[in-house]
Amino acid sequence: MTPAEALHGGIGQSIPRKEDARFIRGKGNYVDDVDLPGTLFLDLVRSPYAHAKITALRKEKALAVPGVLAVITGADLAAAKLAWMPTLMSDTQMVLPTDEVMFQGQEVAGVVATDRYAAADGVAAVEVDYEPLPVVVDPFRALEPGAPVLRADKGKKDNHIWHWEVGDKAATEKALKESAVVIKERLYIPRIHVSSIETCGCVAQVDAMGKLTVWMTTQAPHAIRTVFALVSGLPENQIRIISPDIGGGFGGKVPVYPGYVIAVVAALTTGQPVKWVEDRTGNLTADSFARDYHIEAELGATKDGKLTALRVKTLADHGYTDAAANPSKFPAGLFHIITGSYPFATAFVEVDAAYTNKPPGGIAYRCSFRVTEAAYTIERLVDNMAHQLKMDPAELRLKNFIPPEAFPFQSALGWTYDSGNYGGALKKAMEMIGYDALRKEQAEKRRRGELMGIGISSFTEIVGAGPAKQFDILGLKMFDSAEVRIHPTGKVLARLGTKSQGQGHETTYAQILAEELGISSDYITIEEGDTDTAPYGLGTYASRSTPTSGAAAAVAARKIRQKAARIAAHLLEVSPDDIEWKDHKFQVKGVPDKSKTMAEVAFAAYTNPPEGEEAGLEAVDYYNPPNLTFPFGSYICVVDIDKETGQVKVRRFVAVDDCGVIINPMIVEGQIHGGLTMGFAPAMMEEIPYDAEGNNRAGSFLEYLLPTAVETPKWETGKTTTPSPHHPFGAKGVGESATVGAPAAIVNAVLDALEPYGVTNIDIPLSAHKVWKVIHSKDAA
Amino acid sequence: MAIDAAEVPRTPGPVTTRTIHVTVNGVSHTSTVQNRMLLVSYLRERLRLTGTHIGCDTAHCGACTVLVDGIPVKSCNLFAVQVDGRKVQTVEGLASGATLHPIQEAFHEEHGLQCGYCTPGMMLASVALLAHNPNPTEDEIRRGISGNLCRCTGYVNIVRAIQHAAQKMQTPAKGGP
């Protein structure tokens, strides 16, 4: 091998993915594929009412159904003190109810049977008598005096959960008063659902030694193990959580759902393995929702378009319990990234949370803790301000961006942005899409009465949670880990505390290690998701894998290199001080042909270690990031609207992302494509509405519309590269940027097209009907 | 008002069975199944062909797509007894031994999959599309896979993979120009 020979599969190479080999053959191993002898099936009775008292629950007929072995109720769980469980936000959630149901679709009883058909028969045969109670659907009405108090069990006297605020209230008030122009907008970001194509489920097994193993659709297996240990009282060494292949997570597989707990109870009580896999209706009606933020935002500016201050008041509808998955110190997540890409002198944000008769949640939908809500708000308002000032929205942004030389930048709400070049990304996007020509075309079309719009979103993300001093979940610090072991022949096994759900960790982590160890990624095996083997970590969500475990992999490899350098010195018969790591091998300084590869060193580590050196070659790192990372980007969307139907057609969408140093450009581009589609989805199609009785109106894919290949725009991507200064190799994370950034670009484009009608907001999703109403209310006048 | 117990059938009727003869991926099977057993359950639980996935139970997501006599069907909305006497192809039947089908190669090479859950159904829908239309336009491809939902990829690379597979399938494997 010559020094110039390229390392296969290092950082920056678009190598195809290792994990594909099993997926394209249908040999993935998802939870429902786990097949243990004697497995029983759990199915759930669910509430038809949004709020009701359970007056009777009769098991007898269900127990008489052939194949049904057990019916588990809230009363059964209460006897074991398991009827309630804590949420990740230290609220409480029913596993199964003993008295009242709080939302439509809530789990009411579990039926265990020999196969899933018999379990479904059993569910149909459980008799439950309900006495309906008044339903609280609207979070504003929930907070009015006299509203039924939903959580009297907690000693609550009203439905207010918490108030959280950040920023300088008085200074913001003053700055807004002194601003020449102030705009105010109410934005509703509706309840949506991640709807990974694989629903949630588990297989719980208790072996002869009393050890509980749970194969589970979880993004955070280690944290789940600890929670299970604390809630159940089982010793943590007697619990093994295995997160096998996961068919998409997007935040929906972070929480603990009642079905998991009931399956574990069923396995403990029957002594047989128990499988629970929810159906889509259970998934859409009971698993954690995302968003549901009612936002009122005010933005001030000078006459010549300098942004002055931002004030935001939000009401969060959390359903009947706060089951968000935020770091514990941040009940509204990282919503205070809301000052976005702009150097506000002052800002103030407050959020109040309310209980309603809806399913619990407040989790992310492919975004890092309420960041989409924030990015949407600021980018919508900046566009509205541009229209108000009769300025071009690109010009207003370029005039106001935090300049590249201002980084690290301290935001008005307390974050320290690591690096950025916002103008660079926007200018690149404008160039790619041909912005000036499009504006000319738009002006001509407007003269002809045609509706064409151009929308921009220049978002700043905040990911990679996070520094342990600020970030924890239930007290567990949000570090993450890597354990790297080099075998005698120079092949590598690495285990990490995160868990891929499609992100391609088996490939990208191997690329990081290939780069750091000088070993082809073909010879690096990555394992995650088994709590008996992987080092402890907080899991994969919030775009944190690369910023945390990816960093840990690099640092662990560098620890290995320190020892390996001493072994190389021994082999080359020089002092360790004379050894340098160059061109992916150990060289005697200034003598490039005197060198040892990592494989040669590894062999020596087991066969010929230097005197006084331990055998073996491995390292562990628990990486506590010094700061979050702040990926960013600028997106531009062009829409054409059919005046007759209100149909919005996305003609073009250019996304320029900057996620720092890229490990695998092919995988990053794929993540951006997917993220854009999950930004398009809530902007145009997805919503879970509730009627006045609290009925979920989107309980299947017939009503809850995921974009198909036909609706999805043909994405065009570009990139700039601004490395993170604090990450070991400059990466920032990218899985969610596009979901965060895309909705505002789409909505801004539609409102830009509709400017002649004087409308400043339409709440998403932008159905043809909503757009048609705007066009025709004006025409009719 | 409480739900009237009489509204819901509380006791299921008798479970009836039937013996079926099905060829799955070229292998003949004779099985006695409950009449109500879905084709997807038969494939996954009886034959242990777990590459066919369940995503919605309502024929919307397409994760369970298989080919019955070459026609793509959603196996969560077909009973096993309905394929009596027919030929079924699942993802496990795409490769011939160690040789991948061009659609499998193309999904890998063009990064047409991420979590892999929709992938088997997506590939089988693509195979059916290309059998019917060997040289589809992008819009024809997008329409052709509109019965299959993917949450990860945004479809861009799936479209590229299908275009790539179309080229591969038109180019002779050996001795080409």
Interface residues (C-beta under 8 A of the other chain):
Chain A: P16 R17 E19 D20 A21 R22 F23 I24 R25 G26 K27 G28 Y30 D32 D33 D35 P48 T55 K61 A64 V65 P66 D115 R116 Y117 D121 A124 A125 E127 V128 D129 Y130 E131 P132 V194 S195 S196 I197 E198 T199 D245 I246 G247 G248 F250 V277 D279 R280 T281 Q501 G502 Q503 G504 M666 I667 E669 G670 Q671 I672 H673 G674 G675 L676 T677 M678 S700 F701 L702 L706 T708 A709 V710 T712 K714 W715
Chain B: M1 A2 I3 A5 V8 P9 R10 T11 P12 V15 Q34 R36 M37 S41 R44 E45 R48 L49 T50 G51 T52 H53 I54 G55 C56 D57 T58 H60 C61 A63 T90 V91 E92 L94 A95 L100 Q104 F107 H108 E109 H111 L113 Q114 C115 G116 Y117 C118 T119 P120 M123 E138 I141 R142 R143 I145 S146 G147 N148 L149 C150 R151 C152 T153 G154 Y155 V156 N157 I158 V159
